[in-house]
Amino acid sequence: MQVSTQQPVKAFDLLPVLEFKASSGKPTCISSAGNDIYVGYSTGPVRHFLLASCTSASGRTKYQVKYLDEMIGSSKRSVSILIVAPTIARIIGLAENSHLFVGDMFSMVGAQSYGRSAPKSVSFISVNESSSSYDLEIAVCINRKKTVQLMLVTAERFILKQEINNLQDIPHKLLWHGSVLVLAYESHYSVYNLMSRTELELFPYISSPLITTLQQEELYISADGLGMIINETGEVCRPPIAWGHQPDYVCYSNPYIIGVSSSHIQVYSLLDQQLKQKSGFTGACAVTHFSGRVYVVTEEQIYMLLPVPAEDQVERLLESGHLEQAMQLADETLGSMSRSTTMLNKLKRLRQRAAYMYWEQGLIEEAFKFFSKTQTPPLEVCLLYDTITEAPTKTSVSVAKLPSSTYLHYHSTLLRYIVKSGMRTEELNTQEYKLVLLVDQNRAASLLKRPMNMKEIIDFLKKQELHYQLGVYYAATGFISEAIYVWRGLEEGTLNDESYPGLACITELLLEHNIDGIIMDHIAWLVSRDKDQALRVVMGTTAQLNHDTIVELLSSPPHIISYLEHIVWQEKTQVNRHHTHLAQQYLSILLDQTTSQSHALKTRTNLQRLLLNSDKYAVSLILNKVEGTSLKKEQAILYGKLHEHEKALTVLVYEVGDMEGAEEYCREWPTGRHHLHLLLLKIYLTCETGDRDTFLARAVDLLNSKHSVFNYSEVYKIIPPHWPISLIQPFIYASLGAHHYRSTRVEKGLRELEWARVKAQYALCTRRTVRLTTGTYCAFCFHPFSDSSCSVMANGQVYHSHCHDNLVT
């Protein structure tokens, strides 16, 4: 047989296996079971042949057919149909489309027991090939009647199961398949449902009808040049077969439909309905198939269409580049065969080969579909990528040179394959990390904790010029300085990477790890690049830094002040020079004539806060700088630090004229507020200036203020005796309240002392031990004690508790 020029596949080899003798007669039908072949003739006999195989010296398998025996079917009538039932060891034949006969398939002797039960006037027989019964199920057409009988054939007789007599017309041919009958009437087909007993008319035909079973739930019927494939409901389920030559016989050998015409043998694929093989052939008298073997009978010979091994067919399709057809064939043939280890390995090998061929053609999705089916190790697939593998295999595609969109697709597909595999090894983690860097760098951070080959990762990142991710990897593996030096190269321009986010990544890394040595190593460089970022690092870290060095590096007053404020107020440094330096920086700004008013106001507030709350600065040094300036309130605070509170208040009252500031000074000074308020009151009362009335009014307000704190006994000594009580009534009420509070506290203390004395006396009275025995009696009722509860008088007499209560009452 020649292979079709359209499709490079050879599905069958046509082998002659038996040559008939000239006097044998004309073969009319053939059937087979295993290696047993039965041929019916026009003169009546049914001959039994045995197919045998042998291996030639060249290693090829040869087939020979040996004649065994024969039987006469029915009075030398032509045999039109033969059916072999191996499970019951019977041959069933139809002679001249009317007479049914049965014989033993091995002894070739007619079986007489079927005589009475056999149906009469039979025009056609069909076997229910989808039956699961041990016995044979057949459907027979009754000649010249609109009747079909469904029968069960046992080893002894025919059993009628069902009779259908409501058909449209007299059927010429039929096919029994499961729960349906496909009927060929004179001009059209129909499907009869045995369950619902309804009939559905299909399409018409002109020439001789052909009906056969394909695979499960699929049937074939011919329709004038087309082979229609339908399901059990009569619906067309595949595109039709467009025969080049209308076949006289059709049979199925997975996945091929074989049509034998008067001039050709044609092989079409059920998968794509395309011609796969074609050969000139004449004289066919009958065709049958069993277990994949197809036998074609002529008047002179029996031929066998021997299937070419499916593996060889797939190999040829792969070699010719027809990958899709090869995989369809492999799935349909090898995939449906026995799931032995050998067969599975063959199928896996073919799929892997197809996967690599798809890869070479750039069909990535198809390639990975078969990589997945064959469970190809992800590391093996990684070898196809020259971007992530140091020693890639020879491929027809250089991934590194692909356009950006295709480049991304290649890598994302491999990445999905690795993730789907669920495998976790150091080598595979390394390849996955590389792919993520090429596909989506935002996902790379989630993989950094996995074990990976560090040298391979570093070499890859350098090769791909992913310098920012190189720094990220260094940082994740604990090499902080190496990461910073790489990013410094990006910042300075000696290295390039579009994904570099800027100097902030160095700042974040220093703050995240808080290593004082590394911060001090890089702080000078960071200050030179961006003082704000440097200040953020030194103020945000918890590492122990050299403050003097950092202050010297910052150099600009705003940054120095911010850092000094941080270490004074946040870190609470106890180093005097830092407090003094901060005060000096504040003074420099305040004494600068170019300082804006808003800035000066904020700075002065900060200076006053420092002078008031800190005791670590050099007071005398700062006082020398403040004296002679307009910073009178600051001068007052410094006098206070020297414990010269009278001078401080005098400055505020007389020189500044800020009596509210003086009162605030008294309220906010950390200690000795009673004394400070008394001093301020004396200053108000002893004022000899022209505004004496104003000061006296301030003195009254100070006395009556609820915020003032006084030693009341001292205040009463200096209050002018001529002041009316009503003038300082709030002060008097407050002093009386304080006196009452103190008196109450004294009284409470005395009562607590008396209570403690009484408790001590009670303890002494109750400390002695009283011994109760059976001879001890109550001094009141003269009864013995039943428990330890008792009362003891001072004279030593012992009473029951309830007797003592009665006695007291």
Salt bridges, closest charged atoms under 4 A:
ASP13 OD1 - LYS10 NZ 2.68
ASP36 OD1 - HIS48 NE2 2.82
GLU70 OE1 - ARG47 NE 2.86
ASP104 OD2 - ARG90 NH1 3.27
GLU137 OE2 - LYS161 NZ 2.77
GLU218 OE2 - ARG238 NE 2.91
GLU232 OE2 - HIS177 NE2 3.55
ASP272 OD2 - LYS276 NZ 2.89
GLU311 OE1 - LYS346 NZ 3.40
GLU311 OE2 - ARG349 NH2 2.15
GLU315 OE2 - ARG349 NH1 2.72
GLU315 OE1 - ARG353 NH1 2.04
ASP331 OD1 - ARG351 NH2 2.55
ASP331 OD2 - LYS373 NZ 3.74
GLU365 OE2 - HIS409 NE2 3.37
GLU365 OE2 - ARG416 NH2 3.41
GLU366 OE1 - LYS369 NZ 3.20
GLU432 OE1 - ARG424 NH1 3.59
GLU432 OE1 - ARG450 NH1 2.88
GLU456 OE2 - LYS434 NZ 2.58
ASP459 OD2 - LYS455 NZ 2.92
GLU491 OE2 - ARG529 NH2 3.54
GLU508 OE2 - ARG536 NH2 2.37
ASP532 OD1 - HIS559 NE2 2.90
ASP548 OD2 - ARG577 NH2 2.74
ASP548 OD1 - HIS578 NE2 2.95
GLU571 OE1 - HIS547 NE2 3.39
GLU571 OE2 - HIS566 NE2 3.18
GLU634 OE2 - ARG604 NE 2.61
GLU644 OE1 - LYS647 NZ 3.40
GLU655 OE1 - LYS632 NZ 3.46
GLU663 OE2 - ARG698 NH2 2.74
GLU664 OE1 - LYS633 NZ 3.68
GLU714 OE2 - LYS717 NZ 3.59
GLU747 OE2 - ARG751 NH2 2.57
GLU754 OE2 - ARG757 NH2 2.43
